[in-house]
Amino acid sequence: MRKLFIAALFALLPASVLAATVPVQGDIKKINEAQGKITLKHGAITNLGMDAMTMVFTMADPTLLKSFAIGDQVVFEADRVNGKITVVKIEAAQ
């Protein structure tokens, strides 16, 4: 009975809650500090079911934009936050 209850509970959760974010390589194409957004040319984002492309992301922490410049290579993680595809983690590529 307990296993059935746990299985039913997981069935009710949205897929995005169960999918962990994954590191993705990207190149910075544009930075908009005023709007807290970044444009990245990136590889596939498997946890969001997205192919490689160039797109604009909202930043979970816009203050991080000051650490980067156009042309920088980064490794980032993205997820849906309040319905928007958002960069939740970003660092310089090594």
Accessible surface in RSA format (square Angstrom, percent):
REM  Atomic radii and reference values for relative SASA: ProtOr
REM  Chains: A
REM  Algorithm: Lee & Richards
REM  Probe-radius: 1.40
REM  Slices: 20
REM RES _ NUM      All-atoms   Total-Side   Main-Chain    Non-polar    All polar
REM                ABS   REL    ABS   REL    ABS   REL    ABS   REL    ABS   REL
RES MET A   1   193.88 100.4 146.84  97.2  47.04 112.0 132.28 112.5  61.60  81.6
RES ARG A   2   192.39  80.8 183.62  93.6   8.77  20.9  70.73  96.7 121.65  73.7
RES LYS A   3   177.92  86.8 171.84 105.4   6.09  14.5 116.92 105.2  61.01  65.0
RES LEU A   4   123.00  68.5 117.69  84.2   5.31  13.3 121.43  85.3   1.57   4.2
RES PHE A   5   131.80  65.9 126.64  78.4   5.16  13.4 131.33  79.6   0.47   1.3
RES ILE A   6    74.60  42.5  74.60  55.6   0.00   0.0  74.60  53.7   0.00   0.0
RES ALA A   7    58.87  54.1  46.53  71.8  12.35  28.1  53.65  75.6   5.22  13.8
RES ALA A   8    50.38  46.3  42.58  65.7   7.80  17.7  49.47  69.7   0.91   2.4
RES LEU A   9    90.90  50.6  89.03  63.7   1.86   4.7  90.17  63.3   0.73   2.0
RES PHE A  10   103.93  52.0 101.33  62.8   2.60   6.8 101.52  61.6   2.40   6.9
RES ALA A  11    84.71  77.9  46.13  71.2  38.59  87.8  58.24  82.0  26.47  70.1
RES LEU A  12   146.78  81.7 119.06  85.2  27.72  69.7 121.50  85.3  25.28  68.0
RES LEU A  13    68.96  38.4  58.42  41.8  10.55  26.5  58.54  41.1  10.42  28.0
RES PRO A  14    78.75  57.4  66.35  60.5  12.40  45.1  78.75  65.0   0.00   0.0
RES ALA A  15    81.37  74.8  68.73 106.1  12.64  28.7  72.02 101.4   9.35  24.8
RES SER A  16    49.92  42.2  37.17  49.6  12.74  29.4  21.96  46.8  27.96  39.2
RES VAL A  17    93.78  61.7  64.22  58.1  29.56  71.2  70.90  61.6  22.87  62.0
RES LEU A  18    94.84  52.8  64.37  46.1  30.47  76.6  67.68  47.5  27.15  73.1
RES ALA A  19    37.51  34.5  24.10  37.2  13.42  30.5  32.70  46.1   4.81  12.7
RES ALA A  20    79.86  73.4  61.14  94.3  18.73  42.6  71.29 100.4   8.57  22.7
RES THR A  21    39.62  28.2  23.14  23.5  16.49  39.3   9.61  12.9  30.01  45.4
RES VAL A  22    46.11  30.3  46.09  41.7   0.02   0.0  46.11  40.1   0.00   0.0
RES PRO A  23    93.28  68.0  72.47  66.1  20.80  75.6  72.78  60.1  20.50 127.4
RES VAL A  24     7.71   5.1   2.71   2.5   5.00  12.1   7.71   6.7   0.00   0.0
RES GLN A  25   117.69  65.8 112.70  82.4   4.99  11.9  59.06 125.7  58.64  44.5
RES GLY A  26     5.67   7.0   0.00   N/A   5.67   7.0   3.54   9.7   2.14   4.8
RES ASP A  27    44.96  31.5  44.96  44.8   0.00   0.0   7.84  18.5  37.12  37.0
RES ILE A  28     0.89   0.5   0.00   0.0   0.89   2.1   0.00   0.0   0.89   2.4
RES LYS A  29   101.61  49.6  86.11  52.8  15.50  36.9  39.15  35.2  62.46  66.5
RES LYS A  30   120.26  58.7 120.09  73.7   0.17   0.4  65.01  58.5  55.25  58.9
RES ILE A  31    37.46  21.3  15.29  11.4  22.17  53.4  15.33  11.0  22.13  60.0
RES ASN A  32    45.50  31.4  40.65  39.3   4.85  11.7  12.43  29.9  33.07  32.0
RES GLU A  33    93.61  53.7  73.41  55.5  20.20  48.1  29.32  56.7  64.29  52.5
RES ALA A  34   105.79  97.3  58.21  89.8  47.57 108.2  70.78  99.7  35.00  92.7
RES GLN A  35   117.26  65.6  92.06  67.3  25.19  60.0  32.07  68.3  85.18  64.6
RES GLY A  36     5.65   7.0   0.00   N/A   5.65   7.0   4.32  11.8   1.33   3.0
RES LYS A  37    71.25  34.8  70.84  43.5   0.41   1.0  21.05  18.9  50.20  53.5
RES ILE A  38     1.42   0.8   0.00   0.0   1.42   3.4   1.42   1.0   0.00   0.0
RES THR A  39    19.88  14.1  19.84  20.1   0.03   0.1  15.09  20.3   4.78   7.2
RES LEU A  40     0.00   0.0   0.00   0.0   0.00   0.0   0.00   0.0   0.00   0.0
RES LYS A  41   111.58  54.4 108.67  66.7   2.90   6.9  52.35  47.1  59.23  63.1
RES HIS A  42     7.58   4.1   0.00   0.0   7.58  19.4   4.48   4.6   3.10   3.6
RES GLY A  43    29.38  36.2   0.00   N/A  29.38  36.2  26.24  72.0   3.14   7.0
RES ALA A  44    54.18  49.8  37.90  58.5  16.29  37.0  37.90  53.4  16.29  43.1
RES ILE A  45     0.00   0.0   0.00   0.0   0.00   0.0   0.00   0.0   0.00   0.0
RES THR A  46    99.84  71.0  77.70  78.8  22.13  52.8  72.34  97.2  27.49  41.6
RES ASN A  47    26.94  18.6   2.50   2.4  24.44  58.8   9.74  23.4  17.20  16.6
RES LEU A  48    26.59  14.8   4.61   3.3  21.98  55.3  11.18   7.9  15.40  41.5
RES GLY A  49    71.09  87.7   0.00   N/A  71.09  87.7  37.43 102.7  33.65  75.4
RES MET A  50    27.15  14.1  20.68  13.7   6.47  15.4  23.90  20.3   3.24   4.3
RES ASP A  51   111.77  78.3 108.28 107.8   3.49   8.2  25.43  59.9  86.34  86.1
RES ALA A  52    66.02  60.7  44.63  68.9  21.39  48.7  44.86  63.2  21.17  56.1
RES MET A  53    81.24  42.1  66.17  43.8  15.07  35.9  60.81  51.7  20.44  27.1
RES THR A  54    72.16  51.3  46.79  47.4  25.38  60.5  34.35  46.1  37.82  57.2
RES MET A  55    38.55  20.0  31.58  20.9   6.97  16.6  38.43  32.7   0.12   0.2
RES VAL A  56    82.82  54.5  67.23  60.9  15.59  37.6  67.23  58.4  15.59  42.3
RES PHE A  57     0.71   0.4   0.00   0.0   0.71   1.9   0.71   0.4   0.00   0.0
RES THR A  58    36.40  25.9  34.47  34.9   1.93   4.6  27.79  37.3   8.61  13.0
RES MET A  59     6.73   3.5   0.76   0.5   5.96  14.2   0.76   0.6   5.96   7.9
RES ALA A  60    61.55  56.6  26.44  40.8  35.11  79.9  33.90  47.7  27.64  73.2
RES ASP A  61    61.49  43.1  59.06  58.8   2.43   5.8  23.27  54.8  38.21  38.1
RES PRO A  62    62.72  45.7  57.85  52.7   4.88  17.7  58.07  47.9   4.66  28.9
RES THR A  63    91.27  64.9  81.84  83.0   9.43  22.5  72.87  97.9  18.39  27.8
RES LEU A  64    65.07  36.2  64.47  46.1   0.61   1.5  65.07  45.7   0.00   0.0
RES LEU A  65     0.90   0.5   0.03   0.0   0.86   2.2   0.03   0.0   0.86   2.3
RES LYS A  66   154.52  75.4 122.34  75.1  32.18  76.6  86.91  78.2  67.61  72.0
RES SER A  67    83.26  70.4  47.19  63.0  36.07  83.1  32.01  68.2  51.25  71.8
RES PHE A  68    28.74  14.4  13.23   8.2  15.51  40.4  16.05   9.7  12.69  36.3
RES ALA A  69    55.71  51.2  51.96  80.2   3.75   8.5  55.60  78.3   0.11   0.3
RES ILE A  70   118.78  67.6  95.18  70.9  23.60  56.9  95.18  68.5  23.60  64.1
RES GLY A  71    54.37  67.1   0.00   N/A  54.37  67.1  32.73  89.8  21.64  48.5
RES ASP A  72    50.86  35.6  45.68  45.5   5.18  12.2  11.88  27.9  38.98  38.9
RES GLN A  73   117.19  65.5 107.84  78.8   9.35  22.3  21.52  45.8  95.67  72.6
RES VAL A  74     0.00   0.0   0.00   0.0   0.00   0.0   0.00   0.0   0.00   0.0
RES VAL A  75    30.96  20.4  29.84  27.0   1.12   2.7  29.84  25.9   1.12   3.0
RES PHE A  76     1.02   0.5   0.00   0.0   1.02   2.6   1.02   0.6   0.00   0.0
RES GLU A  77    28.54  16.4  28.54  21.6   0.00   0.0   1.62   3.1  26.92  22.0
RES ALA A  78     0.00   0.0   0.00   0.0   0.00   0.0   0.00   0.0   0.00   0.0
RES ASP A  79    29.95  21.0  29.95  29.8   0.00   0.0   1.87   4.4  28.09  28.0
RES ARG A  80   123.43  51.8 104.23  53.1  19.19  45.7  31.03  42.4  92.39  56.0
RES VAL A  81    61.90  40.7  56.29  51.0   5.61  13.5  59.49  51.7   2.41   6.5
RES ASN A  82   149.12 102.8 107.04 103.4  42.08 101.3  39.38  94.8 109.74 106.1
RES GLY A  83    65.44  80.7   0.00   N/A  65.44  80.7  33.84  92.9  31.60  70.8
RES LYS A  84   122.21  59.6 118.31  72.6   3.90   9.3  70.64  63.6  51.57  54.9
RES ILE A  85    33.34  19.0  24.95  18.6   8.39  20.2  24.95  18.0   8.39  22.8
RES THR A  86     4.77   3.4   4.77   4.8   0.00   0.0   2.85   3.8   1.92   2.9
RES VAL A  87     2.36   1.6   0.68   0.6   1.68   4.1   0.68   0.6   1.68   4.6
RES VAL A  88    61.08  40.2  32.69  29.6  28.39  68.4  34.08  29.6  27.00  73.2
RES LYS A  89   112.08  54.7 108.32  66.5   3.76   8.9  61.11  55.0  50.97  54.3
RES ILE A  90    16.69   9.5   0.25   0.2  16.44  39.6   0.25   0.2  16.44  44.6
RES GLU A  91    85.65  49.2  82.84  62.7   2.81   6.7  27.56  53.3  58.09  47.4
RES ALA A  92    59.50  54.7  53.86  83.1   5.63  12.8  53.90  75.9   5.60  14.8
RES ALA A  93    32.50  29.9   9.80  15.1  22.70  51.6   9.87  13.9  22.62  59.9
RES GLN A  94   214.78 120.1 137.14 100.2  77.64 184.9  83.48 177.7 131.30  99.6
END  Absolute sums over single chains surface
CHAIN  1 A     6282.2       4943.6       1338.7       3856.8       2425.4
END  Absolute sums over all chains
TOTAL          6282.2       4943.6       1338.7       3856.8       2425.4
